[in-house]
Each structure stands twice: as C-alpha cells, then as structure tokens.
Amino acid sequence: MQNTTSGTVISVKRQWWLKINTKMIRKGALDGAIFPHILKVRYKVDGKEYVRRKWILTKGRVPMEGDAVGVVYDDLKPDKIKLII
C-alpha cells in the first residue's frame, strides 16, 4: 500500500553534461534544451529518517534547497519513493 508524507529538499544539482533537446529544429545550441536535476530529499516514515536522491526532468520550476516536496512511498519499502513536485 502506498502512503504520502512531506520531505525537505537538502540539495539540488543540475546535470549539465546531459542535455535533452525538446525541439526537432533548433536555432542555437541551447534552443529547447533542458537539463535533468538530482534532488536529495530528507523525509520521515514511522519516526525513521530517510535521505534519498531522485532524478527529475522538468521544464517548469525546480525545487530549491529547503523547499517542501511530497513523497509517495510503499509501506513495505519506505526507501523506494516517488516525488510530488
């Protein structure tokens, strides 16, 4: 069964080396390019604290350090998560 909790972003790193082009035809090197980020998130489940890293790929706003994010976890494996941004 899945549950949700809130977590706190403790670090954000942009992966400059992995460029993903979102346009078929580009006018410049960075036209339509997006870069994935790795978020390190701290959250608690049943009093135990976890810290996990997750890759995110977004064209929108990337959470900053200290921002709250939603965390979806499995009751049997709380270290396996999905982020709600």
N, C-alpha and C positions, 0 to 999 in steps of 0.2 A: 504494500500500500504506500502511496506517496503522500507526503506532507510538505508543508512550506514553513519557512522561517525567514528571518531577515539576517542579512550579513552585512559586513562592512568591507569596502574595498581598501586594501592596505598597500597595494602598489599597482601601477599601470605602466606597461611597456609596449611601445609601438614597434612592430616588426618591420623596419624599413627595408629589409632585404627581401621581403615577399610582397611584391606589387601585384595587385589583381586589377586587371583592366575591365571596366564595366561598359565601355563603348566599343562598337565594332570599328568605327573610324575615328581616329584621334588626330587632333591638330597639333598636339605637343606631347612631350614625354609623360607628363603627369595629367593630361586631359582624361578625366574619367577614372583615374587610378584611385584605389582605396588600399589601405594597409591594415592587416589584422592587428589586434591588440591582445596581450596576455594580461588578464586581471588576476591578482592574488586576492582571495576573499577569505575573511575570517567569519565563522558562524558557530553557533552552539546548538547541539541536539542533546536533550536529556542531561544537561549540565556538563557535557564534554565538549571541549572546544576543538574545532577543526580549522585547518588552513588548506585551501585548495587553489590550484591555478586552473583557469579556463581560458581558452582562445575564444575571442569574439570577433565577428566580422560585421561591421555596421557602417551604413552611410550616414547615420544620424549621430547624435551626441554620444560620446564615450564617457562613461562614469569616471570621475576623478577620485583621487585618494581621499578617503573619509566619507564618500557617498554611501548611502544605504542601497542595497540591491536585494531583490527577492531570491531565495534559494529553494529549489524543489529537490527533495531528497527521498530516497527509499528507506522505509523503516528498517529493513534488514541490512542495508548497506548505506549508512548515512554519509560515507565518504564519496559516494557517487552522486554528483549533483548536476543540475541544470540551473542556469541563471535566468532571472526575470528582470530585464532591464527596461 
